[in-house]
């Protein structure tokens, strides 16, 4: 992701869901845009504050993940523009996507794994952290979410 073996201006589209945080939103877009052909597109999902003043619980939780730079939709769009990309669309992924496609299957799998790894302190710690995240989302889902951003390289 950070050392792509492709020539500059090779792609019409770069699509990355839930992964750009590894590089950082700004850093990832700045790097990837060089691989786009003129008028090419980048489509990403990124965790984003949905409120300018999120709850202290949500802010405290996400502050514990230094690799994740949480910004509002407006701040993300400003980053996009500053990088010479046009944000041609964005939308918040519905809570249903979090529950149906992520948290419900994750909780089910954790319950299965608790039996097998009940004596493994690494698993127990990870499971507790994961359950805390699920509970926090249950309480604070109006504070943050994944936003799908669609951008086009300017001519």
MARMI-212290 format. One record per residue (C-alpha): residue in one letter; x, y, z; residue number from 0. Coordinates in Angstrom, 1 decimal. Layout:
# residues N
 pamar     px     py     pz vexmar
     A      X      Y      Z    NUM
...
# end
This chain:
# residues 155
 pamar     px     py     pz vexmar
     X    0.0    0.0    0.0      0
     X    2.8    2.4    0.8      1
     X    5.2    1.2   -1.9      2
     X    3.1    0.5   -5.0      3
     X    5.1   -1.1   -7.8      4
     X    3.2    0.8  -10.5      5
     X    4.0    3.6  -12.9      6
     X    2.6    7.0  -12.3      7
     X   -0.8    7.7  -13.9      8
     X   -1.5    4.0  -14.3      9
     X   -5.1    3.8  -13.0     10
     X   -8.5    5.2  -13.7     11
     X   -9.7    4.2  -10.2     12
     X   -8.2    3.4   -6.8     13
     X  -10.7    1.9   -4.3     14
     X   -9.9    1.4   -0.6     15
     X  -12.5    0.6    2.0     16
     X  -11.5    0.8    5.6     17
     X   -7.7    0.8    4.9     18
     X   -6.4    4.2    4.2     19
     X   -6.0    4.9    8.0     20
     X   -2.9    2.7    7.8     21
     X   -1.1    5.4    5.9     22
     X   -3.2    8.3    7.2     23
     X   -6.0    9.9    5.2     24
     X   -4.0   12.9    3.9     25
     X   -0.8   10.9    3.4     26
     X   -2.6    8.1    1.5     27
     X   -4.4   10.4   -0.8     28
     X   -1.3   12.4   -1.5     29
     X    0.6    9.3   -2.4     30
     X   -2.1    7.5   -4.4     31
     X   -3.2   10.5   -6.5     32
     X    0.1   10.2   -8.4     33
     X   -1.0    6.8   -9.7     34
     X   -4.2    8.2  -11.2     35
     X   -4.6    9.1  -14.8     36
     X   -5.9   12.5  -15.5     37
     X   -9.5   12.8  -14.3     38
     X   -9.1    9.4  -12.5     39
     X  -11.0    8.6   -9.3     40
     X  -10.2    7.6   -5.7     41
     X  -12.9    6.1   -3.6     42
     X  -12.3    5.4    0.1     43
     X  -14.2    4.9    3.3     44
     X  -12.8    6.6    6.4     45
     X  -13.8    6.8   10.0     46
     X  -15.1   10.4   10.5     47
     X  -16.6   12.5   13.2     48
     X  -20.3   13.2   12.3     49
     X  -20.5   16.0   14.8     50
     X  -18.2   18.9   15.4     51
     X  -18.5   18.2   19.2     52
     X  -18.6   14.5   19.7     53
     X  -19.2   13.0   23.1     54
     X  -16.3   12.8   25.6     55
     X  -16.7    9.0   25.6     56
     X  -16.3    8.7   21.8     57
     X  -13.5   11.2   21.7     58
     X  -11.6    9.5   24.5     59
     X  -12.0    6.1   22.8     60
     X  -10.7    7.3   19.4     61
     X   -7.9    9.3   21.0     62
     X   -6.4    6.0   22.1     63
     X   -5.8    5.1   18.4     64
     X   -3.0    7.4   17.4     65
     X   -2.9    6.0   13.9     66
     X   -6.5    7.2   13.3     67
     X   -6.8   11.0   12.7     68
     X  -10.5   11.7   13.3     69
     X  -11.8   14.7   11.5     70
     X  -15.3   15.9   10.5     71
     X  -16.6   15.5    7.0     72
     X  -15.9   19.2    6.3     73
     X  -12.3   18.8    7.5     74
     X  -11.8   15.7    5.3     75
     X  -13.2   17.6    2.3     76
     X  -10.8   20.4    3.0     77
     X   -7.9   17.9    3.0     78
     X   -9.2   16.5   -0.3     79
     X   -9.3   19.9   -1.9     80
     X   -5.9   21.0   -0.5     81
     X   -4.4   17.9   -2.2     82
     X   -5.8   18.9   -5.6     83
     X   -8.6   16.5   -5.7     84
     X  -12.3   17.3   -6.2     85
     X  -14.7   15.6   -3.8     86
     X  -17.5   14.7   -6.1     87
     X  -19.5   12.9   -3.5     88
     X  -19.7   11.5    0.0     89
     X  -22.2    9.7    2.2     90
     X  -22.3    8.2    5.6     91
     X  -22.5    4.4    5.7     92
     X  -25.7    3.4    7.5     93
     X  -25.5    2.0   11.0     94
     X  -27.0   -1.2    9.6     95
     X  -23.7   -1.8    7.8     96
     X  -21.8   -1.6   11.1     97
     X  -24.2   -4.0   12.8     98
     X  -25.2   -6.5   10.1     99
     X  -21.8   -6.6    8.3    100
     X  -19.4   -6.1   11.1    101
     X  -20.4   -6.1   14.8    102
     X  -23.0   -8.9   14.9    103
     X  -20.7  -11.4   13.1    104
     X  -17.8  -10.2   15.2    105
     X  -19.7  -10.7   18.4    106
     X  -20.8  -14.2   17.3    107
     X  -17.2  -15.1   16.5    108
     X  -15.9  -13.7   19.8    109
     X  -18.4  -15.9   21.7    110
     X  -17.2  -19.0   19.8    111
     X  -13.6  -18.1   20.4    112
     X  -14.1  -17.4   24.1    113
     X  -14.7  -21.1   24.7    114
     X  -11.5  -22.1   22.9    115
     X   -9.2  -19.3   24.2    116
     X  -10.7  -18.7   27.6    117
     X   -7.3  -19.2   29.3    118
     X   -5.3  -17.1   26.8    119
     X   -4.7  -13.7   28.4    120
     X   -3.9  -12.1   25.0    121
     X   -7.3  -13.2   23.6    122
     X   -9.1  -12.2   26.8    123
     X   -7.6   -8.7   26.6    124
     X   -8.4   -8.3   22.9    125
     X  -11.9   -9.6   23.4    126
     X  -12.5   -7.1   26.2    127
     X  -11.2   -4.3   24.0    128
     X  -13.5   -5.4   21.2    129
     X  -16.6   -5.6   23.4    130
     X  -15.8   -2.1   24.7    131
     X  -15.7   -0.8   21.1    132
     X  -19.0   -2.5   20.3    133
     X  -20.6   -1.0   23.5    134
     X  -19.2    2.4   22.7    135
     X  -20.6    2.3   19.2    136
     X  -24.0    1.2   20.6    137
     X  -24.0    4.3   22.8    138
     X  -22.2    6.9   20.6    139
     X  -23.0    5.9   17.0    140
     X  -24.4    9.4   16.2    141
     X  -20.9   10.8   17.0    142
     X  -18.9    9.0   14.3    143
     X  -19.1    6.6   11.4    144
     X  -17.5    5.5    8.2    145
     X  -18.0    8.0    5.4    146
     X  -17.5    7.0    1.7    147
     X  -15.6    9.7   -0.2    148
     X  -15.4    9.8   -4.0    149
     X  -12.8   12.0   -5.4    150
     X  -11.6   12.9   -8.9    151
     X   -8.1   14.1   -9.8    152
     X   -8.2   17.6  -11.2    153
     X   -6.9   18.1  -14.7    154
# end
